[in-house]
Amino acid sequence: MRNIIIAASLLISPVLFSQEKDLTNTQKDSIENLSEVVINTDVIVGSKFKAKNKAGSTSFISAKELKTFNYDDVSRILRTVPGVSIQEEEGFGLRPNIGMRGTSPDRSSKITLMEDGVLIAPAPYAAPAAYYFPTVNRMQAFEILKGGSQIQYGPYTTGGAINMVSTQIPNRFKARVVASIGSFNTKKTYINIGDERKNFGYVLEYNNRNSDGFKKIDNSTKNAGFEGNDYVAKFRVNTDADAKVYQSLTAKVQYSEDLANETYLGLTEEDYGDNPYRRYAASNEDYIDSEHKQVMLTHFIKPSQNFNITTKAYQNDFARNWYKLDALQLGSTKVGINSILTDPTTYNAEYLALTGANNTADNALLVKANNRKYGAKGIQSVANYNFGKGSLKHDLDFGFRYHEDYEDRFQWVDGYAIQNGVMNRTSNGTPGTDANRITKAEAIAAHILYTISYDKFTFSPGIRYENINLQSINYGSNDVSRTGSTVAKVDNHIDVWIPGMGILYKINEDYNVFTSIHKGFSPPGAKVGEDAESSINSELGFRFRKNAFYGELIGYYNDFSNLQGTDNMSGGGTGTGDLFNAGAATVKGIEFSATYEVLNSTDRGYKLPISFTYTLTDTKLNSAFNSPIWGNVEQGDEIPYIAKNQFALTAAFETEKFNLAVSGKYVDAFRTLAGAGAIPSQNKVNSNFIIDLSAKYHLSQKVSLMSNIVNLMDKEYAVSRVPAGLRPGMPFSINFGIMAQL
């Protein structure tokens, strides 16, 4: 049966449009000036022009925009996209937390994440928490889809989807080097080289990032930084451009390794006020070591001018061990680090121990090796057929995907003691005795999308199908061989149809209106009978362009019959990863974006666009329940970790010789536990307004000097109270670098 499914998937698929590079004047903002013949099979939207002509909310961040600030933190790249919520963690964007339209940002587990149109979370069905995130400064474009425009890109269709487009094979020989050094001994090196011949093309990339970090560990010489390396190779062979049936085959291989001295241990309110960049002595041994591998094959065939098929086969493997302080046990009771930092008065003895102020007995500090492996593999294909005559045009997408993934937890706990303010290991745990569990998923997904355009109208009905089998196998805390009789299995199965449709009306060349409605869905966990997340989502939007002023205004309403949360330690929970039902809920909001080109002189070679984006997110829980991470919820409470108001303002002055850009982002105060009315101080993360600055000077057409400043005003601001205690955002930092290209 599986072989039949895989063979069938070569004909049709779920995840992406194959889009031919359009080089018309109205579409020059595509991801790169690629060959007119080569088909870009990694993009969904492909340009701002196409994004603004879809019957659903869509944003596109081009290669040129990414180079403005040269961010390597996706949290900052997405800061100007309305409807996106970001919860920073360690300040460098190593493990971002992204939510969209009211979905929880915790580990980006409630949105569909893709790289080159392929699911990229370590185990998107079985364990979607994104402890791996691609190195973003090797990305060439970002495509963000919300509302009805995301119906093809499941399994998560509630908040939205993000597709990251990696560096494309160029249409001529190109080489690029970007190197920088800056605050906290931060160094970055990026190199790529690529070329294309008549029937062959390639691109090779190397990426290194390392830093000492901006925090200081008490009584330690160890830094709080990280180091990562990322290697990518793409090779393509293709028929002649004038072949009767054009075909290409592209192989992509990626490998990355990262080591970061990161912790879940934050600070108490008082200690944060004294020094937000301090780390307690008990976090000295915390680190995460990870490795990611990807292999992907993409076949494209174009039997005729209006019919093509794109097929992708992929395998992603991810392994990580986050070795970090989990709890203290000074007597008979074990106390988690979140409880200690939330109430250091009640747990004063534990607090004094983790700060290194008091010595402890052996094994008083429990450091957990959160050792896990993930795997995902599958095959997906899309067939696109378009036809029409005159003002009547039709576009059909048929999609299919077969996917498998798993999470393997094989964890243990080591014991430590504090002696003279320093941690010392006092016992070694046995692997598998803390968690010894495998969660597996097998999923078949399909979609049909039909877009018909007549005169000024575009109508896009579509439907998605997900068939998901989930299984959790718990081997117990003693059966490390995984062959004993203590195995406990639970299974869950779900079949779901996810319909949606969008309508676009083009008033004239300057204005259009659109609306969409679709079913929101998130897969359940492996527990028997556990419900999936379900909602009905609608939006209404207006786009405008009048001379130098353009933008859009969108209102949306998500009506949940069942909202779900996740008991992750990263969200302040127990770390089981189990889902919990939050019942009925509503999320509604407004998204606004506008750009005004104050100066735009092609003859004189300068530009000054000013952009403004605003997001209003209003949430309401309509059921009362007790949650491991949201607290005691009452009807009418707001969902935690969602800021009600956000706005961003960006200005970029460009000349032939230099560029100068400034960007400011405001995030409203938000609550860390569900509640209504004024936010209690102990459950509040205060608002902040952070300004970044970027400058670039072109020594020649091929060599440029660059600099960027993060947090220009050196504002001290908190970003979270989870996993345990207050955590700071990035302080003032400056980087200087050089970019050279051939």
C-alpha positions in Angstrom: 0.0 0.0 0.0 2.8 2.4 0.9 4.5 1.9 -2.4 1.3 2.6 -4.2 0.9 5.8 -2.2 4.5 6.9 -2.9 4.1 6.2 -6.6 0.9 8.1 -6.8 2.4 11.1 -5.1 4.7 11.5 -8.1 1.6 12.7 -10.0 0.1 15.3 -7.6 1.0 17.1 -4.3 0.0 19.4 -1.5 2.4 22.0 -0.7 3.3 24.4 -3.3 2.9 26.2 -6.6 5.7 25.8 -9.0 6.1 29.3 -10.4 7.9 30.5 -13.4 10.1 33.5 -13.0 8.2 36.6 -14.1 10.4 39.4 -15.3 7.8 41.9 -16.2 8.2 45.5 -14.9 5.4 44.9 -12.4 7.1 41.9 -10.8 10.8 42.9 -10.5 10.6 42.4 -6.7 10.8 38.7 -7.0 13.4 36.8 -5.0 16.2 37.0 -7.5 16.9 37.9 -11.1 17.0 34.3 -12.2 17.0 32.8 -15.6 13.7 33.1 -17.6 13.9 29.4 -18.5 14.6 27.9 -15.1 11.5 27.3 -13.0 11.7 28.3 -9.4 10.1 25.3 -7.6 10.9 26.6 -4.0 8.5 29.6 -3.9 4.9 29.8 -3.1 4.2 33.5 -3.7 7.3 34.6 -5.6 6.9 38.4 -5.5 5.2 41.3 -3.8 3.1 41.8 -6.9 1.7 38.3 -6.6 1.2 38.7 -2.8 -0.9 41.7 -3.3 -3.1 40.0 -5.9 -4.2 37.0 -3.9 -7.6 36.4 -2.4 -6.1 36.2 1.1 -3.6 37.8 3.4 -0.1 37.4 2.1 3.2 39.1 2.8 6.5 38.7 0.9 10.0 39.8 2.2 12.4 40.1 -0.7 16.1 39.5 -1.0 16.7 43.3 -1.2 14.7 43.9 2.0 16.6 41.2 3.9 19.9 42.8 2.9 18.8 46.2 4.4 19.5 45.2 8.0 21.3 41.9 7.4 19.5 40.3 10.3 20.3 36.7 11.3 17.4 36.7 13.8 14.1 35.8 12.3 12.4 37.5 15.2 13.7 40.8 13.8 13.1 39.9 10.2 9.4 39.3 10.9 9.0 42.3 13.2 7.3 44.4 10.4 4.8 41.8 9.3 1.3 42.5 10.7 -0.5 39.7 12.5 2.8 38.0 13.7 3.6 37.7 17.4 7.2 37.0 18.5 8.4 35.9 21.9 12.1 36.4 22.1 14.2 33.9 24.1 17.9 34.3 24.2 18.3 37.5 22.1 20.0 35.9 19.0 17.0 34.2 17.5 18.4 30.7 17.8 15.1 29.1 18.8 12.4 31.7 17.9 8.8 31.5 19.2 6.4 32.7 16.5 2.6 32.9 16.6 0.2 34.3 14.1 -3.3 35.7 14.6 -3.6 34.7 18.2 -2.0 31.3 18.1 0.5 30.6 20.9 4.1 31.6 19.9 5.6 28.9 22.1 8.2 27.0 20.0 6.3 28.1 16.8 4.3 24.9 17.2 1.0 26.2 16.0 2.0 27.5 12.6 3.2 25.7 9.4 6.9 26.2 9.0 8.5 25.3 5.6 11.8 25.7 3.9 11.6 25.6 0.1 8.0 24.4 0.4 8.8 21.4 2.6 7.8 21.1 6.3 10.9 21.9 8.3 9.9 21.6 12.0 11.7 18.5 13.4 8.5 16.4 13.7 5.6 18.6 12.4 2.9 16.1 13.2 4.2 14.1 16.2 6.0 16.8 18.1 5.8 20.2 16.3 7.8 22.3 18.9 10.5 23.9 16.7 13.7 23.4 18.6 15.4 23.5 15.2 15.1 26.6 13.0 17.0 27.1 9.8 19.9 29.6 9.7 18.0 32.6 8.3 20.9 34.6 6.8 21.1 31.9 4.1 17.5 32.6 3.1 16.7 34.6 0.0 13.1 35.4 0.7 10.3 34.9 3.3 6.7 34.2 2.3 4.0 34.6 5.0 0.5 33.4 4.4 -2.6 33.9 6.6 -6.3 33.5 6.2 -7.6 31.7 3.1 -4.3 32.0 1.3 -2.8 29.2 3.4 -5.3 26.4 2.8 -2.8 24.4 0.8 0.0 24.4 3.3 -1.1 22.4 6.3 -1.3 20.7 8.7 -1.6 23.9 10.7 -4.2 26.2 9.1 -5.4 28.3 12.0 -2.8 31.1 12.3 -0.7 30.9 9.1 2.2 29.5 7.3 5.8 30.7 6.7 7.9 29.5 3.8 11.6 30.3 3.8 13.2 30.3 0.4 16.9 29.3 0.5 19.5 30.7 -1.8 18.7 29.9 -5.4 21.1 28.7 -8.1 22.1 31.8 -10.0 21.8 32.2 -13.8 25.5 33.1 -14.1 28.7 32.7 -12.0 28.3 34.5 -8.7 30.3 34.5 -5.5 29.5 36.4 -2.3 31.3 36.8 1.0 29.9 38.6 4.0 32.0 38.8 7.2 31.3 40.9 10.4 32.5 41.3 14.0 30.8 43.1 16.8 29.6 43.3 20.4 30.0 40.3 22.7 32.8 39.0 20.5 30.1 38.1 17.9 31.5 37.0 14.6 29.7 35.9 11.4 31.0 34.5 8.1 28.9 33.7 5.1 30.2 32.4 1.8 28.4 31.2 -1.3 29.4 30.4 -4.8 27.3 29.3 -7.7 27.0 29.1 -11.5 24.7 27.9 -14.3 25.5 26.3 -17.6 23.2 25.1 -20.3 22.2 21.8 -18.6 23.7 22.2 -15.2 23.7 24.6 -12.2 24.9 24.6 -8.6 25.3 26.7 -5.5 27.5 26.0 -2.4 27.1 27.8 0.9 29.0 28.0 4.2 27.7 29.8 7.3 29.4 30.3 10.7 28.0 32.3 13.6 29.5 32.5 17.1 29.3 34.8 20.1 30.2 35.0 23.8 26.7 36.2 24.5 25.6 39.2 26.6 25.0 37.4 29.9 27.5 36.7 32.7 27.3 33.5 34.8 28.0 33.9 38.5 31.3 32.5 39.7 32.2 31.1 36.3 34.7 31.7 33.4 32.3 30.0 31.0 30.6 32.3 28.5 26.8 32.4 27.7 27.3 32.3 24.0 27.0 29.9 21.1 28.7 28.6 17.9 27.0 27.2 14.8 28.0 26.0 11.3 25.7 25.4 8.4 26.7 23.8 5.0 24.4 23.7 2.0 24.9 22.3 -1.5 22.4 22.4 -4.4 22.9 20.8 -7.8 20.6 20.9 -10.8 20.6 19.1 -14.2 18.0 20.1 -16.8 17.1 19.5 -20.4 17.7 22.1 -23.1 15.6 25.2 -22.8 13.9 24.5 -26.1 13.2 20.8 -25.3 9.7 19.7 -26.2 9.2 18.6 -22.6 11.3 20.7 -20.2 12.5 18.8 -17.1 14.9 19.5 -14.3 16.2 17.5 -11.3 17.6 19.4 -8.3 19.4 17.8 -5.3 19.8 19.8 -2.1 22.0 18.6 0.9 22.2 20.5 4.1 24.1 19.9 7.4 24.3 22.1 10.5 25.7 21.7 14.0 25.1 24.1 16.9 26.3 24.4 20.4 24.9 27.0 22.8 25.4 27.6 26.5 21.8 28.3 26.9 19.5 27.8 29.9 15.9 27.8 31.0 16.8 29.5 34.2 15.9 33.2 34.3 15.8 35.7 37.2 13.6 36.7 40.0 11.9 40.1 39.9 14.4 41.7 42.3 17.5 40.2 40.7 16.3 41.3 37.2 15.9 44.8 38.5 19.5 44.8 39.8 21.1 43.2 36.7 19.0 41.7 33.9 22.1 40.2 32.2 23.0 38.1 35.2 22.9 34.2 35.2 22.8 32.2 38.4 25.6 29.8 39.3 23.2 26.9 39.0 23.0 27.5 35.2 26.7 26.9 34.7 26.3 23.4 33.2 23.4 24.2 30.9 23.9 23.9 27.2 22.2 22.6 24.0 24.0 20.5 21.4 22.2 19.9 18.2 22.7 18.5 14.7 20.5 18.8 11.6 20.6 17.0 8.3 18.4 17.5 5.2 18.4 15.7 1.8 15.8 16.8 -0.8 15.3 15.9 -4.4 13.1 18.1 -6.6 11.8 17.0 -10.0 10.1 19.4 -12.3 8.4 18.6 -15.6 6.5 20.9 -18.0 4.8 18.8 -20.6 3.1 21.8 -22.1 3.1 25.6 -21.7 0.1 25.5 -19.3 0.7 22.3 -17.4 3.6 21.3 -15.0 4.3 18.9 -12.2 6.7 19.5 -9.3 7.7 16.6 -7.0 9.8 16.8 -3.9 11.2 13.9 -1.9 12.8 14.8 1.4 14.3 13.6 4.6 15.1 15.7 7.7 17.0 14.4 10.7 17.5 16.3 13.9 19.2 15.4 17.2 19.6 17.5 20.3 20.5 17.3 23.9 19.5 20.2 26.0 21.3 19.6 29.3 19.8 22.0 31.8 18.8 22.5 35.4 15.3 21.2 36.0 14.7 21.2 39.8 16.2 21.3 43.3 15.6 18.7 46.0 17.0 19.8 49.3 14.8 17.5 51.4 12.0 15.1 50.4 10.3 17.5 48.0 11.5 18.3 44.5 10.8 21.9 43.5 10.9 23.0 39.8 12.9 26.0 38.9 9.8 27.9 37.7 8.2 27.6 41.2 11.4 28.8 42.9 11.8 31.9 40.8 8.1 32.7 40.9 8.1 32.5 44.7 11.7 32.9 46.1 10.3 33.7 49.5 8.5 30.4 50.0 11.4 28.5 48.4 14.2 30.6 49.9 16.5 27.7 50.7 16.2 26.5 47.1 16.7 30.1 45.8 19.9 30.5 47.8 21.2 27.3 46.5 20.7 28.0 42.8 22.3 31.5 43.2 25.4 29.8 44.8 24.9 31.6 48.1 24.5 28.3 50.1 26.2 25.0 49.8 24.1 21.9 49.3 24.2 18.2 49.8 25.1 15.8 47.0 22.4 15.5 44.2 20.5 18.5 45.4 20.5 20.0 41.9 18.8 17.9 39.3 20.1 18.5 35.8 18.1 16.8 33.1 19.6 15.6 29.8 16.7 16.4 27.5 18.1 14.0 24.9 15.9 13.6 21.8 16.0 12.6 18.2 13.6 13.6 15.5 13.0 12.4 12.0 10.7 13.4 9.1 10.5 12.1 5.6 8.0 12.2 2.8 7.2 12.8 -0.8 4.9 15.5 -2.2 3.9 16.6 -5.6 1.8 19.3 -7.2 0.2 19.4 -10.6 -0.8 22.8 -11.9 -2.9 23.3 -15.0 -4.0 26.7 -16.2 -6.1 27.7 -19.2 -8.4 30.4 -20.4 -9.2 32.9 -23.1 -9.6 36.6 -22.9 -10.8 37.8 -19.5 -11.8 34.3 -18.3 -8.9 32.4 -16.8 -8.7 29.1 -14.9 -6.0 27.7 -12.6 -6.1 24.3 -11.1 -3.8 22.9 -8.3 -3.9 19.2 -7.4 -1.8 18.2 -4.5 -0.7 15.1 -2.5 1.8 14.4 0.3 2.8 11.3 2.1 4.7 12.0 5.3 6.2 10.2 8.3 7.8 11.7 11.4 8.8 10.8 14.9 10.2 12.1 18.2 12.4 9.8 20.4 12.8 10.9 24.0 15.6 9.1 25.8 16.4 11.3 28.8 18.1 11.1 32.2 18.9 13.2 35.2 22.3 13.9 36.7 22.9 15.1 40.3 24.9 18.1 41.3 25.9 20.0 44.4 26.8 23.6 45.1 30.1 23.9 46.9 31.6 27.3 47.5 29.4 28.8 44.8 30.4 26.3 42.1 28.5 23.3 40.7 30.0 19.9 41.0 28.6 16.7 39.6 27.8 14.1 42.2 26.0 11.4 40.3 25.4 10.2 36.7 21.9 9.3 35.6 21.1 6.2 33.5 19.9 7.1 30.0 16.2 6.4 29.5 15.3 6.6 33.2 13.7 10.0 33.0 11.8 9.7 29.7 11.9 6.8 27.4 9.2 7.4 24.8 8.7 7.4 21.1 5.9 9.3 19.4 5.3 8.6 15.7 3.0 10.0 13.0 2.0 8.9 9.6 0.0 11.4 7.5 -1.6 11.6 4.0 -2.6 15.0 2.9 -4.2 16.2 -0.3 -5.7 19.4 -1.7 -7.5 20.8 -4.7 -7.5 24.5 -5.3 -9.4 26.1 -8.2 -8.9 29.7 -9.1 -11.2 31.3 -11.7 -10.7 34.9 -12.8 -13.2 36.8 -14.9 -12.9 40.4 -15.6 -12.4 42.1 -12.2 -13.4 39.0 -10.1 -11.2 36.2 -8.8 -12.8 33.3 -7.0 -10.7 30.6 -5.2 -12.5 27.7 -3.7 -10.4 24.9 -2.3 -10.4 21.9 0.1 -7.7 20.1 2.0 -7.7 16.6 3.4 -5.6 15.3 6.3 -5.5 11.6 7.3 -3.3 11.3 10.4 -2.3 8.3 12.5 -0.4 9.1 15.8 1.1 6.6 18.2 3.0 7.0 21.5 5.0 4.2 22.9 6.2 4.6 26.5 8.9 2.2 27.6 8.8 3.2 31.2 11.6 4.6 33.4 13.5 1.3 33.9 13.3 -0.5 30.5 16.2 1.3 28.8 16.6 -1.6 26.4 13.1 -1.0 25.1 12.4 -4.7 24.9 10.6 -5.3 28.2 7.0 -5.8 29.1 6.4 -2.3 30.5 5.6 -0.9 27.1 2.4 1.3 27.1 1.0 2.2 23.7 -1.7 4.8 22.8 -3.0 5.6 19.4 -5.0 8.3 17.9 -6.4 8.6 14.4 -8.1 11.6 12.7 -9.7 12.2 9.3 -10.5 15.9 8.5 -11.6 17.9 5.5 -10.5 21.5 5.6 -12.5 23.7 3.1 -11.9 27.3 2.3 -12.5 29.9 -0.3 -11.4 33.4 -1.2 -12.9 36.2 -3.4 -10.9 39.1 -4.9 -12.5 42.1 -6.6 -10.3 44.5 -8.5 -12.0 47.8 -8.3 -9.4 49.4 -10.6 -5.6 49.4 -11.1 -5.2 51.1 -7.7 -7.7 49.4 -5.4 -8.9 45.9 -4.7 -11.0 44.2 -1.9 -10.8 40.6 -0.9 -12.4 38.2 1.6 -11.8 34.6 2.6 -13.2 32.0 4.9 -11.7 28.7 5.8 -11.5 26.0 8.5 -8.7 26.3 11.0 -7.1 23.0 12.1 -4.2 21.8 14.2 -3.5 18.0 14.7 -4.3 16.4 18.0 -1.7 14.5 20.2 -1.4 10.8 20.4 -3.8 10.4 23.4 -6.9 8.3 22.6 -9.9 10.5 21.8 -7.9 13.7 22.1 -9.6 16.4 20.0 -8.0 18.4 17.3 -8.0 22.2 17.3 -10.8 23.5 15.2 -12.1 26.9 14.2 -13.9 28.9 11.5 -11.7 31.8 10.3 -12.8 34.7 8.2 -11.2 37.9 6.9 -12.0 41.0 4.9 -9.3 43.2 3.3 -8.8 46.3 1.3 -5.6 47.0 -0.7 -4.7 50.4 -2.2 -2.1 52.1 -4.2 -2.3 55.8 -5.1 0.9 57.3 -6.5 3.6 57.0 -3.8 1.2 55.7 -1.1 0.2 52.0 -0.9 -0.8 49.4 1.6 -3.6 47.2 3.0 -6.1 47.0 5.8 -7.4 43.6 7.0 -9.9 42.6 9.7 -10.2 39.0 10.7 -12.3 36.8 13.1 -11.3 33.3 14.3 -14.1 31.4 16.0 -12.7 28.4 17.9 -14.9 25.5 18.8 -11.9 24.0 20.5 -8.6 25.8 21.2 -5.6 23.8 22.3 -2.5 24.6 24.3 0.6 22.5 24.9 2.3 21.5 28.2 5.8 22.4 27.2 8.6 23.2 29.7 9.5 26.1 27.3 6.1 27.6 28.1 6.4 27.2 31.8 4.7 23.8 32.0 5.9 20.3 33.2 7.4 19.4 29.9 5.2 16.4 29.0 4.4 17.9 25.6 0.8 16.8 26.0 -2.0 18.9 24.5 -4.8 20.3 26.6 -8.3 21.5 25.5 -9.1 25.1 26.1 -12.6 24.9 24.7 -14.4 27.6 22.8 -12.5 30.9 22.2 -12.5 33.9 19.8 -9.6 35.8 18.3 -10.2 38.9 16.3 -8.0 41.7 15.1 -6.9 44.3 12.6 -3.8 44.3 10.5 -2.7 47.5 8.7 0.4 48.2 6.6 1.2 51.3 4.5 4.3 52.7 2.7 4.8 56.2 1.5 7.7 56.9 -0.8 8.7 60.4 0.4 11.5 60.5 -2.2 11.9 58.3 -5.2 14.2 59.7 -7.9 15.5 57.2 -10.4 17.4 59.9 -12.3 19.2 61.1 -9.2 19.6 57.7 -7.7 17.9 58.1 -4.3 14.9 56.8 -2.4 13.2 57.3 0.9 10.3 54.9 1.6 8.7 55.1 5.1 6.6 52.1 6.2 4.2 51.6 9.0 2.5 48.4 10.2 0.0 47.9 13.0 -1.6 44.8 14.6 -4.5 44.7 17.0 -5.2 41.2 18.5 -8.1 40.7 20.8 -8.5 37.3 22.4 -11.2 35.7 24.6 -11.5 32.3 26.2 -15.1 31.2 26.5 -14.6 28.2 28.8 -13.4 27.8 32.4 -10.7 25.2 33.1 -7.4 24.6 34.9 -4.3 24.6 32.8 -0.7 23.6 33.6 0.7 26.7 31.9 -2.2 29.2 31.6 -3.3 28.9 35.2 -6.9 28.8 36.5 -8.9 30.1 33.5 -12.3 31.8 33.9 -14.7 32.5 31.1 -13.8 35.8 29.4 -10.1 35.6 30.1 -7.5 36.6 27.5 -5.0 34.2 26.1 -1.6 34.7 27.6 1.5 35.8 25.7 -0.4 37.7 23.0 0.2 41.5 23.0 -2.9 43.4 22.2 -1.2 46.2 20.2 2.0 46.1 18.1 3.3 48.6 15.6 6.5 49.0 13.6 7.9 52.0 11.7 10.7 51.8 9.2 12.5 54.4 7.1 15.2 53.6 4.6 17.2 56.3 2.7 19.0 54.9 -0.3 21.6 56.6 -2.6 24.0 55.2 -5.2 26.8 55.4 -2.6 25.3 54.7 0.8 22.1 53.4 2.5 20.8 54.3 6.0 17.8 52.6 7.6 16.1 52.9 10.9 13.4 50.6 12.3 11.4 50.8 15.5 9.0 48.1 16.9 6.5 48.6 19.7 5.1 45.6 21.6 2.3 46.2 24.1 2.5 44.7 27.6 1.1 41.2 27.8 0.1 38.7 30.4 1.8 35.4 31.2 -1.3 33.7 32.7 -4.8 33.9 31.4 -6.8 36.7 32.9 -9.0 39.8 32.3 -8.7 43.5 33.1 -5.5 45.0 34.5 -2.5 42.7 34.3 -1.1 41.8 37.8 2.6 42.8 38.0 3.8 39.3 38.8 2.1 38.0 35.6 3.1 40.9 33.3 5.8 41.5 30.7 6.0 45.3 30.2 5.7 47.0 26.9 8.8 48.0 25.0 9.8 50.1 22.0 13.1 49.0 20.4 15.0 50.9 17.7 17.5 49.3 15.3 19.8 51.1 12.8 21.6 50.0 9.7 24.1 51.7 7.4 25.9 50.6 4.3 28.6 52.3 2.2 29.4 51.1 -1.3 33.1 51.2 -2.0 32.4 49.9 -5.5 29.7 48.0 -7.3 31.1 44.8 -5.8 32.4 45.8 -2.3 30.4 47.4 0.5 31.1 48.3 4.1 28.2 47.7 6.5 27.1 48.2 10.1 24.0 47.6 12.1 23.0 48.5 15.6 20.4 46.5 17.6 18.6 48.3 20.4 20.1 51.7 19.6 18.8 53.3 22.8 20.2 50.4 24.9 16.8 49.8 26.5 16.6 47.2 29.2 13.4 45.2 28.5 12.0 41.8 29.5 10.8 39.4 26.8 9.3 36.6 28.9 8.7 35.1 32.3 8.9 31.6 31.0 10.3 28.9 31.1 11.5 30.1 34.6 11.8 33.7 35.7 12.3 36.9 33.8 14.5 37.0 30.6 16.0 40.0 29.0 16.1 41.1 25.4 19.2 42.0 23.5 21.0 45.1 24.9 22.8 47.6 22.7 25.0 45.8 20.2 26.9 47.0 17.1 28.4 45.0 14.3 30.8 46.0 11.5 31.4 44.0 8.3 32.2 43.9 4.7 30.4 42.3 1.8 32.1 41.4 -1.5 30.5 39.8 -4.5 31.4 38.8 -8.0 
